[in-house]
Amino acid sequence: MKERNDAAQAVELVRGPQRTIDEAREMVDLAEAEGDPAILDDLMAQLDAVAASLDQAEFARTMAAPTDRSPAIVQINAGAGGTESADWALMIVRMYERWAAAKGMTAELVDEVVGEEAGVRNAVLRIEGEYAFGWLKAENGVHRLVRISPFDAAKRRHTSFCSVYVVPEEDDSIDVSINEADLRVDTYRSSGAGGQHVNRTDSAVRLTHLPTGIVVACQAERSQHKNRNVAMKMLHARLVDLEKRKRNAVKEDIEAAKMGINFGSQIRSYVLQPYQMVKDHRTGFQTSDTDGVLHGALDGLMTAYLLAAARGDALGTGGGDDD
């Protein structure tokens, strides 16, 4: 029934504008017959509605893959730069948590390695909601921050980098089996919030897939068993993505495919000083509402990329002439 309803909605996205256009033709004939220019005002309003419907249909096309409905596993890694980059990684984590909350989605921090002074060196979010991966697939790549560092006593301008890597939690397009003999399982005490049970028992789980070197971890749940189940889902998603890259003739291994976390490889720049601007280098979309973006107002940036990618207009990474 869900597939049927989805198909019906897709058909309506086409039939709705067509009906409006047919009605508009009749209004043109009526305006000519009666000589009433006021009818043309109603006609223009209908045509505006058609344009909006077509925009909606075009965007719906970007969410057509079965995995677009899947929960998203979002891995955030701080680049070089010590405390400054670790703080930027934490800002990215909070940005996605706020975005998810605004969209009515749930965001769970399943793993994190805190920085020495502030922020996080890496973190993993699991975001679940309507078209979670469909939206967040626009975020894959390196994100660059330019600001006056709060950790620099000389108040100098710093550039920091952070990589974001997103995979769907559920992807049945490729059959991947995990052999228990290929896993190294480590348990350890959680370092995050969660009460005495979480912090005083070895409930956190880290899985290392020996053939590929992929490492995943989860410490969000109270139970070691639950953490292991979440980690297994994350590992499966990573292995499916790796197999996809192999089938697409990507020669680099999965870590190299994330690009270097440094200057020139960024997909997006967040400039807070000497002026305020967020610019996506793949589409040219930019906004001066940096505070809004960092508080989760990402739909404009995401939509611009998804539409450009569907049309084949999205550019490669790079940039850096905006500061």
HUGINOR-V168434 format. One record per residue. RES is the residue in one small letter. PSI is psi in whole degrees, -180 to 180 (999 if undefined). Layout:
res:RES psi:PSI
res:RES psi:PSI
This chain:
res:m psi:-36
res:k psi:-43
res:e psi:-38
res:r psi:-43
res:n psi:-39
res:d psi:-42
res:a psi:-40
res:a psi:-40
res:q psi:-39
res:a psi:-41
res:v psi:-40
res:e psi:-31
res:l psi:-26
res:v psi:-45
res:r psi:-35
res:g psi:-54
res:p psi:-35
res:q psi:-40
res:r psi:-41
res:t psi:-40
res:i psi:-41
res:d psi:-42
res:e psi:-35
res:a psi:-40
res:r psi:-42
res:e psi:-36
res:m psi:-34
res:v psi:-47
res:d psi:-40
res:l psi:-41
res:a psi:-40
res:e psi:-40
res:a psi:-39
res:e psi:-12
res:g psi:34
res:d psi:105
res:p psi:-19
res:a psi:-28
res:i psi:-31
res:l psi:-30
res:d psi:-43
res:d psi:-36
res:l psi:-45
res:m psi:-37
res:a psi:-39
res:q psi:-39
res:l psi:-35
res:d psi:-38
res:a psi:-38
res:v psi:-45
res:a psi:-42
res:a psi:-39
res:s psi:-39
res:l psi:-37
res:d psi:-41
res:q psi:-41
res:a psi:-40
res:e psi:-41
res:f psi:-38
res:a psi:-30
res:r psi:-25
res:t psi:-11
res:m psi:33
res:a psi:-20
res:a psi:144
res:p psi:-34
res:t psi:-15
res:d psi:-25
res:r psi:-9
res:s psi:152
res:p psi:153
res:a psi:138
res:i psi:117
res:v psi:115
res:q psi:127
res:i psi:124
res:n psi:129
res:a psi:143
res:g psi:-166
res:a psi:151
res:g psi:6
res:g psi:-133
res:t psi:-38
res:e psi:-46
res:s psi:-36
res:a psi:-39
res:d psi:-38
res:w psi:-41
res:a psi:-40
res:l psi:-38
res:m psi:-39
res:i psi:-44
res:v psi:-48
res:r psi:-34
res:m psi:-45
res:y psi:-34
res:e psi:-42
res:r psi:-39
res:w psi:-46
res:a psi:-44
res:a psi:-42
res:a psi:-28
res:k psi:2
res:g psi:21
res:m psi:168
res:t psi:136
res:a psi:122
res:e psi:127
res:l psi:104
res:v psi:-19
res:d psi:149
res:e psi:149
res:v psi:113
res:v psi:153
res:g psi:165
res:e psi:-39
res:e psi:-37
res:a psi:166
res:g psi:-162
res:v psi:144
res:r psi:-39
res:n psi:157
res:a psi:155
res:v psi:125
res:l psi:142
res:r psi:116
res:i psi:124
res:e psi:135
res:g psi:-176
res:e psi:118
res:y psi:42
res:a psi:-54
res:f psi:-34
res:g psi:-41
res:w psi:-49
res:l psi:-13
res:k psi:-17
res:a psi:-10
res:e psi:-4
res:n psi:124
res:g psi:-169
res:v psi:133
res:h psi:132
res:r psi:135
res:l psi:133
res:v psi:121
res:r psi:169
res:i psi:118
res:s psi:129
res:p psi:-8
res:f psi:4
res:d psi:114
res:a psi:-25
res:a psi:-2
res:k psi:45
res:r psi:160
res:r psi:132
res:h psi:151
res:t psi:126
res:s psi:154
res:f psi:150
res:c psi:133
res:s psi:143
res:v psi:128
res:y psi:119
res:v psi:131
res:v psi:153
res:p psi:141
res:e psi:-36
res:e psi:118
res:d psi:106
res:d psi:8
res:s psi:-23
res:i psi:131
res:d psi:113
res:v psi:126
res:s psi:144
res:i psi:119
res:n psi:124
res:e psi:-30
res:a psi:-18
res:d psi:4
res:l psi:139
res:r psi:124
res:v psi:121
res:d psi:136
res:t psi:147
res:y psi:171
res:r psi:132
res:s psi:144
res:s psi:-2
res:g psi:-171
res:a psi:165
res:g psi:2
res:g psi:177
res:q psi:-39
res:h psi:-45
res:v psi:-41
res:n psi:-15
res:r psi:2
res:t psi:159
res:d psi:67
res:s psi:-21
res:a psi:147
res:v psi:135
res:r psi:127
res:l psi:131
res:t psi:120
res:h psi:104
res:l psi:-40
res:p psi:-32
res:t psi:-18
res:g psi:6
res:i psi:133
res:v psi:131
res:v psi:155
res:a psi:154
res:c psi:134
res:q psi:17
res:a psi:-28
res:e psi:160
res:r psi:-29
res:s psi:136
res:q psi:-37
res:h psi:-44
res:k psi:-41
res:n psi:-38
res:r psi:-40
res:n psi:-43
res:v psi:-44
res:a psi:-38
res:m psi:-39
res:k psi:-42
res:m psi:-42
res:l psi:-43
res:h psi:-43
res:a psi:-42
res:r psi:-40
res:l psi:-37
res:v psi:-44
res:d psi:-39
res:l psi:-43
res:e psi:-37
res:k psi:-43
res:r psi:-38
res:k psi:-43
res:r psi:-25
res:n psi:13
res:a psi:29
res:v psi:119
res:k psi:-30
res:e psi:153
res:d psi:174
res:i psi:-32
res:e psi:-41
res:a psi:-29
res:a psi:-13
res:k psi:-7
res:m psi:156
res:g psi:141
res:i psi:76
res:n psi:-175
res:f psi:138
res:g psi:-13
res:s psi:4
res:q psi:148
res:i psi:-24
res:r psi:142
res:s psi:137
res:y psi:103
res:v psi:118
res:l psi:-24
res:q psi:142
res:p psi:-5
res:y psi:179
res:q psi:122
res:m psi:140
res:v psi:125
res:k psi:131
res:d psi:116
res:h psi:-15
res:r psi:-28
res:t psi:-19
res:g psi:-3
res:f psi:134
res:q psi:157
res:t psi:149
res:s psi:-2
res:d psi:67
res:t psi:-38
res:d psi:-42
res:g psi:-44
res:v psi:-47
res:l psi:-16
res:h psi:16
res:g psi:3
res:a psi:75
res:l psi:-6
res:d psi:-41
res:g psi:-45
res:l psi:-45
res:m psi:-46
res:t psi:-43
res:a psi:-42
res:y psi:-45
res:l psi:-41
res:l psi:-42
res:a psi:-40
res:a psi:-38
res:a psi:-32
res:r psi:-11
res:g psi:20
res:d psi:-7
res:a psi:133
res:l psi:169
res:g psi:-180
res:t psi:174
res:g psi:-167
res:g psi:-172
res:g psi:7
res:d psi:15
res:d psi:13
res:d psi:999
